[in-house]
Amino acid sequence: ITATQLKAIMPRCKHPEYLKNINDAMSEGSINACARKAAFIAQIAHESGELVYMEELATGQAYEGRKDLGNTQKGDGKRFTGRGPIQLTGRANYIAAGKALGLDLVNHPEKVKTPEVGFRTS
């Protein structure tokens, strides 16, 4: 997508520098059809408040002990809270995303809130 399109889609976005990360992630993820691009952009816009938030505002306490998210160890709720533009949440999802990208996101979950990693996990 172009900078003009990004501004039109997400007028609250204060990070036009994320455009390269968005386009790189779409290319890496084979998000290349118009409908796929629209769905991806709409989802990240919704989840991140138009790229305002790269980390969930809540503490993550609500995810503590959530086995459906793979949060089986004490502290997993806070440790694996929603991060990135799509709010990746839960130990199991951090493991899966890390494996897919060749990154250690279990020991470094904070990397998901960076544009370099967060858009790729999305």
C-alpha positions as CSV (number, residue, x, y, z in Angstrom):
1,I,0.0,0.0,0.0
2,T,1.1,3.6,-0.4
3,A,1.6,6.3,2.2
4,T,-1.5,8.1,0.8
5,Q,-3.6,4.9,1.2
6,L,-2.3,4.4,4.7
7,K,-3.3,7.9,5.8
8,A,-6.7,7.5,4.2
9,I,-7.3,4.1,5.9
10,M,-5.9,5.1,9.3
11,P,-6.1,8.8,9.8
12,R,-5.1,8.5,13.5
13,C,-1.9,6.7,12.6
14,K,1.1,8.6,14.0
15,H,3.6,6.2,12.5
16,P,3.9,6.5,8.7
17,E,7.4,4.9,9.1
18,Y,5.6,1.6,9.7
19,L,4.6,1.5,6.0
20,K,7.7,-0.5,5.0
21,N,7.1,-3.0,7.8
22,I,3.5,-3.4,6.7
23,N,4.4,-3.9,3.0
24,D,7.3,-6.3,3.9
25,A,5.0,-8.4,6.2
26,M,2.3,-8.6,3.4
27,S,5.0,-9.7,1.0
28,E,6.4,-12.3,3.4
29,G,3.0,-13.6,4.3
30,S,1.8,-13.8,0.6
31,I,-0.9,-11.2,1.3
32,N,-1.0,-10.2,-2.3
33,A,-4.7,-10.3,-3.4
34,C,-6.8,-7.2,-3.0
35,A,-9.3,-8.9,-0.6
36,R,-6.4,-10.3,1.5
37,K,-4.7,-6.9,1.7
38,A,-8.0,-5.3,2.7
39,A,-8.7,-7.8,5.4
40,F,-5.1,-7.6,6.8
41,I,-5.1,-3.8,6.9
42,A,-8.6,-3.7,8.4
43,Q,-7.6,-6.2,11.1
44,I,-4.4,-4.4,12.1
45,A,-6.1,-1.1,12.0
46,H,-8.9,-2.4,14.4
47,E,-6.6,-4.3,16.8
48,S,-4.0,-1.5,17.1
49,G,-6.3,1.5,17.2
50,E,-5.0,2.6,13.8
51,L,-1.4,1.8,14.7
52,V,-1.6,3.8,17.9
53,Y,-1.0,0.8,20.2
54,M,1.6,-1.9,19.8
55,E,0.9,-3.4,23.2
56,E,-2.4,-4.2,25.0
57,L,-3.4,-1.6,27.5
58,A,-4.7,-4.2,30.0
59,T,-2.2,-5.9,32.3
60,G,-2.7,-9.4,30.9
61,Q,-4.0,-10.7,34.2
62,A,-7.2,-11.8,32.6
63,Y,-5.1,-14.3,30.5
64,E,-3.5,-15.9,33.6
65,G,-4.1,-19.6,33.6
66,R,-5.8,-19.6,30.2
67,K,-4.9,-23.0,28.9
68,D,-6.6,-22.3,25.6
69,L,-3.9,-19.7,25.1
70,G,-1.1,-22.1,26.3
71,N,-0.7,-20.0,29.5
72,T,0.2,-22.9,31.8
73,Q,3.0,-21.3,33.8
74,K,2.6,-18.7,36.6
75,G,3.0,-15.2,35.1
76,D,2.2,-16.2,31.5
77,G,-0.8,-13.9,31.4
78,K,1.3,-10.8,31.8
79,R,4.3,-12.2,30.0
80,F,2.4,-13.1,26.9
81,T,-0.1,-10.2,26.8
82,G,-1.3,-8.8,23.5
83,R,1.5,-7.2,21.5
84,G,2.1,-6.1,17.9
85,P,-0.5,-4.6,15.6
86,I,-2.7,-7.6,15.8
87,Q,-2.2,-8.2,19.5
88,L,-0.6,-11.6,19.5
89,T,-1.7,-13.1,22.8
90,G,-0.8,-16.3,24.8
91,R,2.3,-18.5,25.2
92,A,1.1,-21.0,22.6
93,N,0.7,-18.2,20.0
94,Y,4.1,-16.7,20.8
95,I,5.7,-20.2,20.4
96,A,4.0,-20.7,17.1
97,A,4.9,-17.3,15.7
98,G,8.4,-17.6,16.9
99,K,8.8,-21.0,15.3
100,A,7.3,-19.7,12.0
101,L,9.7,-16.7,12.0
102,G,12.8,-18.4,13.4
103,L,12.7,-16.1,16.5
104,D,12.8,-16.8,20.2
105,L,9.7,-15.0,21.3
106,V,9.2,-17.1,24.4
107,N,12.4,-15.7,26.0
108,H,11.9,-12.3,24.3
109,P,8.2,-11.6,24.1
110,E,8.8,-7.8,24.1
111,K,10.1,-8.1,20.5
112,V,6.6,-8.5,19.3
113,K,5.7,-4.9,20.1
114,T,8.5,-3.7,17.7
115,P,7.4,-2.9,14.1
116,E,10.2,-5.2,12.8
117,V,8.7,-8.2,14.5
118,G,5.1,-7.2,15.2
119,F,4.0,-6.9,11.6
120,R,5.6,-10.2,10.8
121,T,3.7,-12.0,13.6
122,S,0.5,-10.5,12.3
